[in-house]
């Protein structure tokens, strides 16, 4: 559990986002503390996806403030959030199936050869990209993948998810956001992804986990942010509340207590 004396590494206050007459975020708040896994749960249409898009640069809020390391930030694109150290593993994985593992690891940030070959002819330094990719996959225990040059389309679903997580962990300086990382996986592969989340946490990176899978949430989360009707209505300690009670708060069947765990 994060020490509450710490300042949040990433926070948001009073975020508002409207789409015509629909208010997706209604004065939403958010806090992520250093070194924790924060799960974000909410019913369909609760606004949790819009919240996550706002803090990852994919959506620009109409009102409110986002702070990273205590400093106000205004992201106008995911690239800006990425440059600030926030990496997102999307549900679609955002991998290119025909490209190799190392090419996917460096997609959009390729390493070029030194000197004229890189500057003028824009040649890629593939050996260095492959070395770094192998190192990062090994860090997360993913070197069951034999050939770093093999196409991503030849990998299993769990291995693809592993590559996406390894890419985020390799380049995230401050925060990793994971959107439904186990949604399309079987039991065994889901278990491996949960292990990856724990491994990333051990490396000191805080994680935002968006998931509908309550057993997974309650297995790995340090705190659970419950989103309803466009705003945060509770933050609970999964060690002190059952998953069924969290779902009851999420759906409105139970009133939230004070934000004691916030």
C-alpha positions in Angstrom: 0.0 0.0 0.0 1.3 3.5 -0.8 2.3 5.8 2.0 -0.4 8.4 2.1 2.2 11.0 3.3 3.5 10.8 -0.3 2.3 13.1 -3.0 0.5 11.4 -5.9 2.8 10.9 -8.9 -0.3 11.5 -11.2 -3.5 13.2 -10.2 -6.5 14.9 -11.6 -9.0 17.3 -10.2 -12.5 18.3 -11.4 -12.1 16.9 -14.9 -15.0 17.7 -17.2 -15.5 16.3 -20.6 -18.7 16.8 -22.6 -19.7 15.2 -25.9 -22.7 17.4 -27.0 -25.3 16.9 -24.3 -23.6 13.9 -22.8 -21.2 14.5 -19.9 -18.6 11.8 -19.9 -16.6 13.3 -17.0 -18.4 15.2 -14.3 -15.8 16.9 -12.0 -13.8 13.6 -11.9 -10.9 13.2 -9.5 -8.0 10.8 -9.7 -4.9 9.9 -7.7 -2.1 7.5 -8.4 0.7 7.1 -5.8 4.3 6.0 -6.4 4.9 2.2 -6.6 1.2 1.1 -6.4 -1.2 -0.8 -8.7 -4.4 1.3 -8.8 -7.3 -0.5 -10.4 -10.0 1.6 -12.1 -13.4 -0.1 -12.2 -16.8 1.2 -13.4 -19.9 0.1 -15.3 -20.2 0.5 -19.0 -20.8 4.2 -19.7 -19.4 5.3 -16.3 -16.7 7.4 -17.9 -13.7 5.4 -16.8 -12.4 5.1 -20.4 -12.7 8.9 -20.9 -10.9 9.5 -17.6 -8.0 7.2 -18.7 -7.9 8.8 -22.2 -7.7 12.2 -20.5 -4.7 11.3 -18.4 -3.0 9.5 -21.3 -3.4 12.4 -23.7 -5.9 10.8 -26.0 -8.7 13.1 -24.9 -8.5 16.8 -24.0 -10.7 17.7 -21.0 -13.0 20.7 -21.2 -12.2 21.7 -17.6 -10.0 20.6 -14.7 -6.4 20.0 -14.0 -4.0 17.1 -14.4 -0.7 17.0 -12.4 2.3 14.8 -13.0 4.9 14.9 -10.2 3.0 17.8 -8.7 3.3 19.9 -11.8 0.3 20.9 -14.0 0.4 19.3 -17.5 -1.8 19.7 -20.5 -1.5 16.8 -22.9 -2.9 17.3 -26.4 -1.8 13.9 -27.7 -0.7 10.5 -26.5 2.7 11.3 -27.9 3.0 14.2 -25.4 2.0 11.9 -22.5 4.5 9.3 -23.7 7.3 11.9 -23.9 6.4 12.9 -20.3 6.9 9.2 -19.2 3.4 7.8 -19.4 3.0 4.6 -21.4 -0.3 3.0 -22.3 -0.9 -0.7 -23.1 -4.2 -0.5 -25.1 -6.7 -3.3 -25.2 -6.0 -3.6 -29.0 -2.2 -3.9 -28.0 -1.3 -1.4 -30.9 1.1 -4.0 -32.3 1.9 -4.4 -36.0 1.5 -8.2 -36.6 3.7 -8.4 -39.7 6.7 -6.7 -38.0 9.2 -8.4 -35.7 9.2 -8.3 -31.9 12.1 -5.8 -31.8 10.5 -3.7 -34.6 7.3 -3.5 -32.5 9.2 -2.7 -29.3 10.7 0.4 -31.1 7.7 1.3 -33.2 7.8 5.1 -33.6 11.1 5.5 -31.7 13.5 3.5 -33.8 17.3 3.7 -33.2 19.3 4.8 -36.2 22.9 4.0 -36.9 25.5 6.5 -35.8 27.0 8.9 -38.2 26.2 9.4 -41.9 24.4 6.1 -42.2 21.8 7.1 -39.7 21.6 10.8 -40.3 21.6 10.8 -44.1 20.5 7.4 -45.2 18.3 6.9 -42.1 19.5 3.3 -41.6 18.2 1.5 -38.5 20.6 0.0 -35.9 18.9 -3.3 -35.8 21.5 -5.1 -33.7 21.1 -2.5 -30.9 17.3 -2.6 -31.1 17.4 -6.4 -30.9 19.8 -6.4 -28.0 17.7 -3.9 -26.0 14.5 -5.8 -26.8 16.0 -9.1 -25.7 17.2 -7.4 -22.5 13.8 -6.0 -21.6 12.0 -9.2 -22.4 14.4 -11.1 -20.2 13.8 -8.5 -17.4 10.2 -9.5 -17.4 10.8 -13.3 -17.8 9.6 -13.4 -21.4 12.5 -15.1 -23.1 10.4 -18.1 -23.8 10.2 -16.2 -27.1 13.2 -17.7 -28.9 13.7 -15.4 -31.8 13.5 -11.7 -31.3 13.2 -11.3 -35.0 10.1 -13.4 -35.5 6.9 -11.7 -36.6 4.4 -10.8 -33.8 1.7 -12.6 -35.7 3.4 -15.9 -34.9 3.0 -15.3 -31.2 0.3 -16.5 -28.9 -2.1 -14.0 -27.3 -0.3 -14.0 -24.0 3.1 -13.6 -25.7 1.7 -10.6 -27.7 0.4 -9.1 -24.5 3.8 -9.7 -23.0 5.5 -7.8 -25.8 3.1 -4.8 -25.4 3.8 -4.8 -21.6 7.5 -5.1 -22.1 7.5 -2.2 -24.5 5.6 0.0 -22.0 7.9 -1.1 -19.2 11.0 -0.4 -21.3 10.1 3.2 -22.1 7.8 4.3 -19.2 9.7 6.7 -17.0 6.8 7.4 -14.6 3.5 5.6 -15.2 2.1 2.6 -17.0 -1.6 2.4 -17.9 -3.0 -1.0 -18.8 -6.4 -1.2 -20.5 -8.2 -4.6 -20.0 -4.9 -6.5 -20.3 -6.5 -9.9 -19.8 -9.8 -9.4 -21.7 -9.0 -11.7 -24.6 -6.8 -14.2 -22.8 -7.3 -17.7 -21.4 -6.8 -18.6 -17.7 -3.1 -19.6 -18.1 -2.1 -16.5 -20.2 -4.1 -14.2 -17.9 -2.1 -15.5 -15.0 1.1 -14.7 -16.8 0.0 -11.2 -17.4 -0.9 -10.7 -13.7 2.7 -11.9 -13.0 4.0 -9.3 -15.4 2.0 -6.6 -13.6 3.7 -7.7 -10.3 7.1 -7.7 -12.0 6.6 -4.2 -13.3 5.5 -3.0 -9.9 8.7 -4.6 -8.3 10.7 -2.4 -10.7 9.1 0.6 -9.0 6.7 1.7 -11.8 3.2 2.6 -10.7 0.4 1.0 -12.7 -3.1 2.0 -13.6 -5.1 -1.1 -14.3 -8.5 -0.8 -16.0 -10.4 -4.1 -15.8 -13.9 -5.6 -15.6 -12.4 -8.8 -14.1 -13.0 -8.4 -10.4 -10.9 -11.5 -9.3 -7.9 -10.1 -11.2 -8.5 -6.6 -9.8 -8.6 -7.9 -6.2 -5.6 -10.2 -6.8 -3.1 -7.5 -7.9 -4.5 -4.0 -6.9 -3.3 -2.0 -3.9 -6.3 0.3 -4.2 -9.5 0.3 -6.3 -10.8 3.5 -7.8 -14.6 3.1 -8.4 -16.0 5.3 -11.1 -19.8 6.0 -11.5 -21.8 8.5 -13.5 -18.7 10.3 -14.7 -16.8 10.7 -11.4 -14.9 9.0 -8.7 -17.3 7.9 -6.0 -15.0 5.8 -3.8 -11.5 4.5 -3.4 -11.4 1.2 -1.5 -8.8 -1.1 -0.1 -9.3 -4.6 -1.7 -8.0 -6.2 1.5 -10.8 -4.7 3.5 -13.7 -5.0 1.0 -15.1 -7.8 -1.0 -15.4 -7.7 -4.7 -19.2 -8.1 -4.5 -19.4 -5.0 -2.3 -17.2 -3.0 -4.8 -19.5 -4.1 -7.6 -22.5 -3.0 -5.5 -21.0 0.5 -5.1 -20.1 0.6 -8.8 -23.7 -0.2 -9.8 -25.3 2.0 -7.2 -26.8 -0.8 -5.2 -24.7 0.2 -2.2 -23.8 3.8 -1.1 -20.1 4.4 -0.9 -18.5 5.1 2.5 -16.1 8.0 2.9 -13.1 8.0 0.7 -11.0 6.6 3.5 -8.5 4.9 1.2 -8.1 7.9 -1.1 
